[in-house]
Amino acid sequence: MRRKTTQLLAPVEHTPLPAGRYDIYPGFPVGSGKIEAGYAALAGTLAQQKTVILEGYGGVFWDEVRSELGQAFGQLGKRVAWYDVAQAYKSGDELEALLAPFLGGDDPIFGTCFTGQLSDFFETSALQKLQPQDDADMHILYGSGAALVGWDGCLVYLDVPKNEIQFRSRAGEAVNLGVKKALDPKRAYKRMYFVDWVALNHHKQNLLPKIDVMVDAQRPGVPVFTDGATLRGALEQMGRSCFRVRPWFEPGPWGGQWIREKIVQLSQDVPNYAWSFELIVPENGLMLESDGRLLEVSFDCLMFHDHQAVLGQAAERFGTEFPIRFDFLDTFDGGNLSVQCHPRPEYIRRHFGERFTQDETYYILDCGPEAQVYLGFQEGINPAEFRGVLEDSFAHNTPVDIEQYVQKHPAHKHDLFLIPNGTVHCSGIDNLVLEISATPYIFTFKMYDWLRLDLEGKPRPLNIARAFENLYFERQGEQVQELISKPYTLKQAESWKVVHVPTHPEHFYDVVRLEFDHSLEVLTHNHCHIMSLVEGQAVRLEVSGQQFTFSYAETFVVPAAAGAYRLVNLGQTPAKVVQAFVKSEGMGGWKS
């Protein structure tokens, strides 16, 4: 088995669900006849080319690609000479020396973002030797980094979604760059995050304007592909209208049952779902749709194509990094999250190479009657005592009465809890949290995890020392009330109102809630608007001459370049849409 997961592969063909039902396969229309599938079709598209460069992301099954395409070309009477760019990798010792400064030593989770290029993985002289050697009908150079050789030919790019790369890695079938044998999945993911994906992303950005054929290689045996012009045209439209990324879902030791019960397309063969990656754009993809056929490319293609259109006035600050994420944390009939905090800005830059830190908020999309959120310290907290208790618990597997040290607050639907960096926090049970946050997403310093094991029966790593280098102990007592947002109405008319749900001064993003019975006209004011329908059945979005329908709990984005759009309530009860955007003078155009 080449992937270790119970999650289903994305279908090649998909019929959208009716309005009101959350759909995990959102396709952006690109017109009829634009997407093809299968190795025979791909070979037919490439058969007239003398030289082909098969470039691609991590996780591609290059053995399958060579074998299947080779058979298809053979059936077309083509004699092919193959050249594997992996022959030009530097030696294992050389790569280990190159990458060691970025891999965090023995730290099981954290490293530092790679500052080099994909070319650093290869011997320049070995790349130069990869030249056509005989009189074959076709010469095909393949592998991640193939374009570095400099051949002049048809450039084909094979993309694999990051969730599928992880599923393949867990099965031992996806290897890191320059590695012949698969690493332990957790070590492999750390290297992917801090090294491989960084280098591959820069390389993909350079290649995007030149790609002749884009291939979605996530389905073994069935490549799905389109031409480069169609891809770039779709990105151009998305950057000026609307898009929704393809979400994906993961079980976890504290996970709940809300997601599994509400989202019907998900595999039920899991104990729970803890996370939904609604809009964690370093790992999400965008799906193009033609005649019901779906092709996925990584989200960063859109940012590489035109980040200015997407981010507007925030583009200069964030470049090609999308700044805001939305995700779900499900603890319905589950467990408390770990007691945790996130790094201060200077700390995340110095230790991990990130440009900005993991400032978060918890928007309560749904909750049980007794739901609560842990947030802030009790009055008079003694840091040394608290640390001693946590370390003793970790050493001797003894429980901690967390409420002696950390406050617990009742949670209600549509509450917003503010979690700037350095704040102790966690969600309690029976919450469906819409986490609205800065984009960084793995920098969680766990201090206490309720003595539980992970889904493989192993202890989860804690980061007590790192947490105590970042905690703000002055966030205690009555001051913690400042971390619970106090909404107020900004604007209103007879059938709608705009409610400001203020974030903390340290948050670079702000939140409003659009509440309307029938419809609402909105201007972007050159801001990117990230939204989720948090109450109501469905809404129709009318933007740039197009119409899109979004159901309850779905996340969608209107780029800054769209200029204006209209939201229409398709349900029988009032609709509520949460909207986040980067702060600026005038509060994203909503200043009263």
Disulfide bonds with the S-S distance in Angstrom:
none
